[in-house]
């Protein structure tokens, strides 16, 4: 399916964006989740789909750059295609991604000058909500209450079933 989506975008000469997020796998290894956002088929609305999850051997900007470009090339996005149609890169706010000197975005812009890099709006919203909850003590108490409630019900299968039944009744 991914191959078909990529080949359709390349054949139709459609611009695309790449969204990446660094995470940790269950095995406690660093990995990079790669998404592609592009118009597909007859749709004029861009679609976002997951392209790949890459194990990172090196979490520096250079290591992430090599892994990302290798992933994109593996899926049929050659350097020529990237130079012509890659419009945007969305990342979290990590310094390895957005650092002004030597960050991933800076290194990619050197190679692909038309690329627009931005701090992902979802990550910005998460940071804003986190900052707002720190400032408001009432939310802290509610959050603590919800965490205690979760820990109580998540430890017991019987309590979890009871909570699911209550949630179903409430809708």
N, C-alpha and C positions, 0 to 999 in steps of 0.2 A: 504494500500500500504506500509506504514512504517513497519507494523508488518511483512509483507512478505519479505521486504528487510532485516530487522534485522534477521529474522529466517533463511533466506538463508545464510547470513554471518556467523551465529552461526553454522548452520549445515555443511557448507563447511569449517569451522574452518579457516576463513580468518581474517587476521589482519585488524584493522581499526584505524582511527584517529577521534578525536572529535575536532571540531572548535567551540569556544564559543565567544559571543560578548554581552557585557552588553549594554542595551539601555534603553530608557524611552518610555513608552506607551503614547497613546493620553491622557489617564487619569492621566498622570504625575507620574505613578508608575514605579519603577525600574523593569526591566525584563531581562531575560537571553535568548538569542537565541542560540539554540544548533543545530549544523550540524554534520553529520556523513560522513566520507569519507572512502570508501571501494570499493573493486571490487565486482561486483554484477553479478550473472548469469555466462554466458560463457565469458564475457568481461574480458580482462586482464588489461584494463585501469580503474583506480579507478574513481568512481563517487562520487559527493558530493550531498547530499540531506538534506533538513531541517528536523530535527527530532521533535523539539518542541520549544515552547516559554513558559518560566516559569516566573510566577510572583515571584519576590524576596521579601520576608518579611524582610530579613536581608542582607545588602550589604557588610558585612564583609567577609573575606576569608572563615571563618567557615560556615557562612550562605550560601554562594555560593556553597561551597563544599557539604553541606547537600542537597541543592536543586538539584544540578547536579547529584549526586549519586542516589537520589530518582527518578529523571527523567529517568536516564539510566536503573535503576532496573525496573521501571514501563513499559519500552518498551522491557523488556526481556533480558537485559544485566546484568546478575547476577554478584556477586563479583568474582566468579570462572572464568566466561567468561572474565571479565575485567582484571583479573590478567594474563590470558593466552594470550589474543589477542589485548589488548589495547596498541597500540604502541606510539601514539603521541597526544599531546594536543596543539592546536594553540589558542592563545589569543591576545587581544590587549595589549598595553603597560602599562595598568593601574597598579599602584603599588599594589593594592589589589590582582592582578593576579600574578605578577612576583616578588614581594618582596622576597628578599633572606632569610629573617627570618619570617616565618609565612604566606607567601603568598599562594594563592591557589595551585600553581604549586608545591611548597615545600611540602604542606600537602598531595597532591596526590602522589608525589614521595615516601613519607614515606609509603603510603599504597600500591602503585604499583611501585616497584623499577625499572621495565623495561620501564616505561613511559618516553618519551622524550618530554619535554615542550619547546615551542619556541614562540617567538614574531612573530606574523603573518606577512608575507611578504607584504600583502596588506596594513596593518596598517603602516608598516615601510615606504612603498612607499608614502603613504599619508603624513606622517610626513616629508619625504624628499622633496616632492613637496611643501608643506606648507613652509618649511624653505627656499627653493630656491625662492619662490615668495616674501617672506619678504625681501630678499636681493636685488631683482631686481626691481627698481622703475618703469620701463616701464610696467612690468606685473601688478603692483599695479594700474596704470592708466587704463589699459585695463580691469582689474577686476572691478574697480569702474564703468567704462563705461557700462560693461555688467550687473552689478547689477542695475544701474539706468534704463537701457533699460528693464530689467526684471520687475522692480517695475512698470514702466509705462504701460507695456503691460499686466501684470498680474492683474491689478486692473480693467481693462475694458474688458468685453466680446467682444466688437466690435474690439478693438485693438488686442486682442488675436487671433480672427479669421483672421484678416488681417496679423498678423505675421505668423500664420500657413500657410496661402496661399502663402506668400512670401517664406517661408521655403520649401514648396512643389515645387514651381517653380524653386528654386535653386537646390533642390535635396539633 
